[in-house]
Amino acid sequence: MLIHMFAFRWAPQATAEDRDRAIAEIRRFEGEIPGLIEVQVGENLAKRTGGYETGGFMRFSDASALEAYGGHPLHVALLAWLIPLVDPVEVDIETV
């Protein structure tokens, strides 16, 4: 199993609606993208955020599912409008 973790620093021009839309679209991935087992995403509640205001994780069945996720149409559509609005960080780990 693989865990894909992510966090976003939002650009100054990003609106509350952009943030809500991103969270809603990411949540919809569950059940739509093959091999994606679980999605958790929301506002970062940590005291030391480093400016990363939104974050989450996804559990994938295996490395091939995570790889396929990168080109999935839902993910590509999200990135098309989201990338100009965020400074993202991603971490992928394999679990036992």
C-alpha positions in Angstrom: 0.0 0.0 0.0 1.2 3.5 -0.7 0.3 6.8 1.0 0.4 10.0 -1.0 0.5 13.1 1.3 0.1 16.7 0.1 -0.2 20.2 1.3 -0.8 23.5 -0.4 0.3 27.1 0.3 -2.2 29.2 -1.5 -1.3 32.2 -3.7 -2.5 35.6 -2.7 -5.1 35.6 -5.5 -6.7 32.3 -4.4 -10.2 32.8 -3.0 -12.1 30.9 -0.3 -14.2 29.5 -3.2 -11.0 28.1 -4.8 -10.0 26.4 -1.6 -13.5 24.9 -1.1 -13.5 23.8 -4.8 -10.1 22.0 -4.4 -11.2 20.2 -1.3 -14.5 19.1 -2.9 -12.9 17.9 -6.1 -10.2 16.0 -4.3 -12.8 14.3 -2.1 -14.7 13.2 -5.2 -11.6 11.2 -6.4 -12.5 8.4 -3.9 -14.6 5.8 -5.7 -13.8 7.3 -9.1 -10.1 6.6 -9.5 -9.1 2.9 -9.7 -6.8 1.8 -6.9 -7.5 4.9 -4.7 -8.7 3.4 -1.5 -9.2 6.5 0.8 -9.0 10.3 0.5 -8.8 12.7 3.4 -8.3 16.4 2.8 -9.1 19.6 4.7 -7.8 22.7 6.4 -4.5 22.4 8.2 -5.1 22.8 11.9 -1.4 22.6 13.0 0.1 25.5 14.9 3.3 25.4 12.8 2.0 25.3 9.3 4.9 26.8 7.4 2.2 28.5 5.4 0.6 25.3 4.2 -3.1 25.9 4.8 -4.7 22.8 3.2 -3.5 19.2 3.3 -4.4 15.6 3.1 -3.5 12.1 2.2 -4.6 9.4 -0.2 -4.2 5.6 0.3 -3.5 3.7 -2.9 -3.5 -0.1 -3.4 -0.1 -0.2 -5.0 2.5 1.7 -6.9 0.8 1.2 -10.3 -2.4 2.7 -8.9 -0.5 5.8 -7.7 1.3 6.1 -11.0 -2.0 5.9 -13.0 -3.5 8.5 -10.7 -1.1 11.1 -12.1 -2.7 10.9 -15.6 -6.3 10.2 -14.6 -8.6 12.8 -16.2 -10.1 13.9 -12.8 -6.6 14.6 -11.5 -5.5 16.3 -14.7 -8.6 18.6 -14.7 -7.9 19.6 -11.1 -4.3 20.4 -11.8 -5.3 22.5 -14.8 -6.8 25.3 -12.6 -5.2 24.5 -9.2 -1.4 24.6 -10.1 -1.3 28.4 -10.7 -2.9 28.9 -7.2 -0.7 26.8 -5.0 2.8 26.0 -3.9 2.4 22.3 -3.3 4.5 19.8 -1.4 4.0 16.0 -1.8 5.4 13.0 0.0 4.8 9.3 -1.0 5.5 6.5 1.3 5.1 2.8 1.2 3.4 1.2 4.2 3.7 -2.3 5.6 
